[in-house]
Amino acid sequence: MSGTISEPSSEPAPDRGLWSTLVHYASLVRLSHTIFGLPFTLAAGILAHRAATSAGLGDGVGMTWLKLLWIVVAFTGARTAAMGFNRIVDRDIDAKNPRTASRELPAGKIDLRAAWALTILAALVFVGAAAALGTVALAFSPLCLLIVGGYSLFKRFSWSAHLILGVALSLGPAGAWVAVTGGLQGFSLPAAMMVAVATWVSGFDVIYSLQDRDFDDGAGLHSIPVAFGVRGALWFSGVLHLLTTAALIAVHVLAGLGVAHLVGVIAVVAILAYEHWIVRPDDLSRIDKAFFDLNGWISIAYFAAMLLDVLVLT
């Protein structure tokens, strides 16, 4: 284990070129991980557009290109604020963990003031985008920020942090629905998608956290792998992903979707099954593949299926 780094992020980072700086900021907030949540948010927006237009909810509802842009901006702003806050509050923990010691703040690649500036700016961008999407979206924006930011603190006192992360990502589909329909009409449909996203994300986060089990246990941090062991954590993740399957089937039934969406659900289930097949109690070597590659394909496959079913084949 590396030694404790005292105040690693309080010193200004050395000067770099613009491209290098942008790369560090993108890495700080794990911009590439947007692939997990954004496609499900857009899938919910597609369903909301169909619901709003078929129900004749009135002027100002339904998806437009401008509204789509604001949804993407809102999602990106909220996620950037959440990740920035996570990296800030975890910087001392990250500095002590060999796996995370090279992250931007503990390694001094970005200074703490710059990280705070990015986080606050992203939160303001999110609130501004929510305001552009309507009064209901704006009213819920502080609660959303509280949830997506608060998740970072939970592992200090509860193994439920994985579940809170899932809830945080599930706010995307809810927000898209509110933005497109203008309110909470027919919310049982996005609620089912929220359950799907929450259980899916929580399940794969449990798998990802297996690699930090020993460190977390020694540092007094809480997680499902620490609480239940490797085998118990994999079972817990499996149950969550069974709930994901049930929730996606509920979306299919509630929305009256067609064959393309059903094929997408089957693809998601198949990828989840493969994920659990390659990560085993006696072989955790492929966690990274399960975490990023497979889950990235899940979100892309599901969005493609929804797009094809609702906007192309209908």
C-alpha positions as CSV (number, residue, x, y, z in Angstrom):
1,M,0.0,0.0,0.0
2,S,1.3,3.4,-0.9
3,G,2.0,5.9,1.9
4,T,-0.4,8.6,2.9
5,I,-0.2,11.7,0.7
6,S,-0.6,14.8,2.8
7,E,-2.9,17.4,1.2
8,P,-2.2,16.1,-2.4
9,S,-4.7,18.3,-4.1
10,S,-4.0,21.6,-2.4
11,E,-0.9,22.4,-4.5
12,P,-1.5,24.0,-8.0
13,A,-1.1,21.5,-10.8
14,P,1.8,22.2,-13.2
15,D,1.1,24.0,-16.5
16,R,0.1,21.9,-19.4
17,G,-1.2,22.2,-22.9
18,L,-4.9,22.7,-23.5
19,W,-5.5,19.2,-24.8
20,S,-3.7,17.6,-21.8
21,T,-5.7,19.7,-19.4
22,L,-9.0,18.7,-21.1
23,V,-8.0,15.0,-20.9
24,H,-7.4,15.3,-17.2
25,Y,-10.7,17.0,-16.6
26,A,-12.5,14.4,-18.7
27,S,-10.8,11.7,-16.7
28,L,-11.6,13.4,-13.4
29,V,-15.3,13.1,-14.0
30,R,-15.0,9.8,-16.0
31,L,-16.7,11.4,-19.0
32,S,-16.5,8.1,-20.9
33,H,-18.9,6.5,-18.3
34,T,-21.7,8.7,-19.6
35,I,-22.3,5.8,-21.9
36,F,-24.0,4.0,-19.0
37,G,-26.8,6.4,-18.1
38,L,-27.4,8.7,-21.1
39,P,-28.8,6.1,-23.5
40,F,-31.4,5.0,-20.9
41,T,-32.3,8.7,-20.4
42,L,-32.8,9.2,-24.1
43,A,-34.8,5.9,-24.3
44,A,-37.2,7.3,-21.7
45,G,-37.4,10.6,-23.7
46,I,-38.5,8.6,-26.7
47,L,-41.2,6.8,-24.7
48,A,-42.3,10.2,-23.2
49,H,-42.6,11.7,-26.7
50,R,-44.8,8.9,-27.8
51,A,-47.0,9.1,-24.7
52,A,-47.3,12.9,-24.9
53,T,-48.2,13.1,-28.5
54,S,-50.6,10.2,-28.4
55,A,-52.4,11.6,-25.3
56,G,-52.6,15.1,-26.8
57,L,-51.3,16.7,-23.7
58,G,-51.2,20.1,-25.4
59,D,-48.8,22.7,-26.6
60,G,-45.2,22.6,-25.4
61,V,-45.1,18.8,-24.8
62,G,-43.3,16.2,-26.9
63,M,-39.6,16.0,-27.9
64,T,-38.0,18.8,-30.0
65,W,-34.4,19.1,-31.0
66,L,-33.9,22.0,-28.6
67,K,-35.5,20.0,-25.7
68,L,-33.2,17.0,-26.6
69,L,-30.2,19.3,-26.4
70,W,-31.2,20.5,-23.0
71,I,-31.8,17.0,-21.7
72,V,-28.3,16.0,-22.8
73,V,-26.9,19.2,-21.1
74,A,-28.8,18.5,-17.9
75,F,-27.7,14.9,-17.7
76,T,-24.1,15.9,-18.4
77,G,-24.2,18.7,-15.9
78,A,-25.6,16.6,-13.1
79,R,-23.3,13.7,-13.8
80,T,-20.2,16.0,-13.9
81,A,-21.2,17.7,-10.7
82,A,-21.7,14.3,-9.0
83,M,-18.4,12.9,-10.2
84,G,-16.5,16.1,-9.3
85,F,-17.9,16.1,-5.8
86,N,-17.1,12.4,-5.5
87,R,-13.5,12.9,-6.4
88,I,-13.2,15.9,-4.1
89,V,-14.6,14.2,-1.0
90,D,-12.8,10.9,-1.7
91,R,-9.4,12.4,-2.5
92,D,-7.7,11.4,0.7
93,I,-9.1,7.9,0.5
94,D,-8.1,7.6,-3.2
95,A,-4.5,8.7,-2.2
96,K,-4.2,5.7,0.1
97,N,-5.6,3.1,-2.3
98,P,-3.0,1.8,-4.8
99,R,-5.7,1.4,-7.4
100,T,-6.8,5.0,-7.2
101,A,-3.7,6.9,-6.1
102,S,-3.0,8.0,-9.7
103,R,-6.3,9.7,-10.0
104,E,-6.2,13.4,-10.9
105,L,-6.6,15.0,-7.4
106,P,-4.4,12.7,-5.3
107,A,-1.7,12.7,-8.1
108,G,-1.8,16.5,-8.3
109,K,-2.8,16.6,-12.0
110,I,-5.7,18.9,-11.1
111,D,-5.7,21.2,-8.1
112,L,-8.6,21.2,-5.6
113,R,-9.8,24.7,-6.4
114,A,-10.1,23.8,-10.1
115,A,-12.1,20.7,-9.2
116,W,-14.4,22.7,-7.0
117,A,-14.9,25.3,-9.7
118,L,-15.8,22.5,-12.3
119,T,-18.2,20.9,-9.8
120,I,-20.0,24.1,-9.0
121,L,-20.2,25.2,-12.6
122,A,-21.6,21.8,-13.6
123,A,-24.3,22.1,-10.9
124,L,-25.2,25.5,-12.1
125,V,-25.4,24.3,-15.7
126,F,-27.7,21.5,-14.6
127,V,-30.0,23.8,-12.8
128,G,-30.1,26.2,-15.8
129,A,-30.9,23.3,-18.2
130,A,-33.6,22.1,-15.8
131,A,-35.1,25.6,-15.9
132,A,-35.1,25.5,-19.7
133,L,-37.0,22.2,-19.5
134,G,-39.8,23.6,-17.4
135,T,-40.9,24.5,-14.0
136,V,-41.5,21.0,-12.8
137,A,-37.9,20.0,-13.8
138,L,-36.6,23.1,-12.1
139,A,-38.5,22.3,-8.9
140,F,-37.0,18.9,-8.7
141,S,-33.4,19.9,-9.6
142,P,-32.2,20.6,-6.0
143,L,-33.4,17.2,-4.8
144,C,-31.6,15.6,-7.8
145,L,-28.4,17.3,-6.9
146,L,-28.7,16.3,-3.3
147,I,-29.1,12.6,-4.3
148,V,-26.4,12.5,-7.0
149,G,-24.0,14.3,-4.7
150,G,-25.0,12.6,-1.4
151,Y,-24.2,9.1,-2.7
152,S,-20.5,9.8,-2.4
153,L,-20.8,10.0,1.4
154,F,-22.7,6.8,2.0
155,K,-19.8,4.3,1.9
156,R,-18.5,5.9,5.1
157,F,-21.4,4.5,7.1
158,S,-23.5,2.1,5.0
159,W,-23.1,-0.6,2.4
160,S,-26.2,0.8,0.7
161,A,-24.0,3.2,-1.3
162,H,-24.3,0.9,-4.3
163,L,-28.1,1.3,-4.2
164,I,-27.9,5.1,-3.8
165,L,-25.7,5.2,-6.9
166,G,-28.3,3.2,-8.8
167,V,-31.0,5.6,-7.7
168,A,-28.9,8.6,-8.7
169,L,-28.5,7.2,-12.3
170,S,-32.2,6.3,-12.4
171,L,-33.1,10.0,-12.1
172,G,-32.1,10.4,-15.8
173,P,-35.2,8.6,-17.2
174,A,-37.4,10.4,-14.7
175,G,-36.0,13.7,-15.7
176,A,-36.4,13.0,-19.4
177,W,-40.1,12.0,-18.8
178,V,-40.9,15.2,-16.9
179,A,-39.1,17.3,-19.5
180,V,-40.9,15.9,-22.4
181,T,-44.4,15.5,-20.9
182,G,-44.3,18.6,-18.8
183,G,-45.2,16.7,-15.6
184,L,-45.8,13.4,-13.9
185,Q,-48.6,12.0,-16.1
186,G,-48.3,8.3,-16.7
187,F,-45.3,8.1,-14.4
188,S,-45.7,4.3,-13.9
189,L,-43.8,3.8,-17.1
190,P,-40.7,5.8,-16.3
191,A,-40.9,4.4,-12.8
192,A,-40.4,0.9,-14.2
193,M,-37.5,2.1,-16.2
194,M,-36.1,3.8,-13.1
195,V,-36.2,0.4,-11.3
196,A,-34.4,-1.2,-14.3
197,V,-31.6,1.4,-14.3
198,A,-31.3,1.5,-10.5
199,T,-30.9,-2.2,-10.1
200,W,-28.7,-2.6,-13.2
201,V,-26.3,0.1,-12.0
202,S,-26.3,-1.0,-8.4
203,G,-25.6,-4.6,-9.5
204,F,-22.6,-3.8,-11.7
205,D,-21.2,-1.4,-9.1
206,V,-21.2,-4.2,-6.6
207,I,-19.2,-6.3,-9.0
208,Y,-16.8,-3.4,-9.7
209,S,-16.3,-2.8,-5.9
210,L,-15.0,-6.3,-5.5
211,Q,-11.5,-5.2,-6.4
212,D,-11.4,-2.8,-3.5
213,R,-12.8,-5.2,-0.9
214,D,-9.6,-5.6,1.1
215,F,-8.8,-1.9,1.0
216,D,-12.3,-0.9,2.0
217,D,-12.3,-3.4,4.9
218,G,-9.0,-2.1,6.2
219,A,-10.0,1.5,5.8
220,G,-13.3,1.1,7.6
221,L,-15.4,1.8,4.5
222,H,-18.7,0.0,3.9
223,S,-19.6,-2.0,0.8
224,I,-21.6,-5.1,-0.1
225,P,-18.4,-7.1,-0.7
226,V,-17.1,-6.1,2.7
227,A,-20.5,-6.9,4.4
228,F,-21.2,-10.2,2.6
229,G,-18.0,-11.4,1.1
230,V,-17.2,-12.1,-2.5
231,R,-19.6,-14.9,-3.0
232,G,-22.4,-13.0,-1.2
233,A,-21.8,-9.9,-3.2
234,L,-22.0,-11.8,-6.5
235,W,-25.3,-13.3,-5.4
236,F,-26.5,-9.9,-4.4
237,S,-25.6,-8.5,-7.8
238,G,-27.3,-11.4,-9.5
239,V,-30.6,-10.7,-7.6
240,L,-30.4,-7.1,-8.5
241,H,-30.0,-8.0,-12.2
242,L,-33.0,-10.4,-12.0
243,L,-35.0,-7.3,-10.9
244,T,-33.5,-5.4,-13.8
245,T,-34.9,-8.1,-16.1
246,A,-38.3,-7.9,-14.5
247,A,-38.4,-4.1,-14.7
248,L,-37.5,-4.1,-18.4
249,I,-40.3,-6.6,-19.1
250,A,-42.6,-4.3,-17.1
251,V,-41.6,-1.4,-19.4
252,H,-42.3,-3.6,-22.4
253,V,-45.8,-4.5,-21.2
254,L,-46.8,-1.1,-19.9
255,A,-45.7,0.6,-23.1
256,G,-47.1,-2.0,-25.4
257,L,-43.8,-2.2,-27.3
258,G,-43.0,-4.5,-30.2
259,V,-40.6,-7.1,-31.3
260,A,-37.6,-4.8,-31.6
261,H,-37.8,-3.8,-28.0
262,L,-38.3,-7.4,-26.9
263,V,-35.1,-8.3,-28.8
264,G,-33.3,-5.5,-27.0
265,V,-34.4,-6.8,-23.6
266,I,-33.3,-10.3,-24.5
267,A,-29.9,-8.8,-25.5
268,V,-29.6,-7.0,-22.2
269,V,-30.4,-10.2,-20.3
270,A,-27.9,-12.2,-22.3
271,I,-25.1,-9.7,-21.7
272,L,-25.9,-9.6,-18.0
273,A,-25.8,-13.4,-17.9
274,Y,-22.4,-13.4,-19.6
275,E,-21.2,-10.7,-17.1
276,H,-22.0,-13.0,-14.2
277,W,-20.5,-16.0,-16.0
278,I,-17.1,-14.3,-16.5
279,V,-16.8,-12.9,-12.9
280,R,-16.7,-15.7,-10.4
281,P,-15.7,-15.9,-6.7
282,D,-12.4,-17.7,-7.7
283,D,-11.7,-15.5,-10.7
284,L,-12.1,-11.7,-10.5
285,S,-9.6,-11.0,-13.3
286,R,-12.2,-9.8,-15.8
287,I,-14.0,-7.2,-13.6
288,D,-12.9,-4.3,-15.8
289,K,-14.3,-6.1,-18.9
290,A,-17.6,-6.8,-17.1
291,F,-17.8,-3.2,-15.8
292,F,-17.1,-1.1,-18.8
293,D,-17.3,-3.1,-22.0
294,L,-20.3,-5.2,-21.3
295,N,-22.4,-2.6,-19.5
296,G,-21.6,-0.1,-22.2
297,W,-23.0,-2.5,-24.8
298,I,-26.1,-3.0,-22.6
299,S,-27.0,0.7,-22.7
300,I,-26.3,1.1,-26.4
301,A,-28.3,-2.1,-27.3
302,Y,-31.3,-1.0,-25.3
303,F,-31.4,2.5,-26.7
304,A,-31.1,1.2,-30.2
305,A,-33.9,-1.2,-29.6
306,M,-36.1,1.5,-28.2
307,L,-35.3,3.9,-31.1
308,L,-36.0,1.2,-33.7
309,D,-39.3,0.1,-32.0
310,V,-40.8,3.5,-31.4
311,L,-39.5,5.8,-34.0
312,V,-38.7,3.5,-37.0
313,L,-41.0,0.5,-37.0
314,T,-44.1,2.1,-35.4
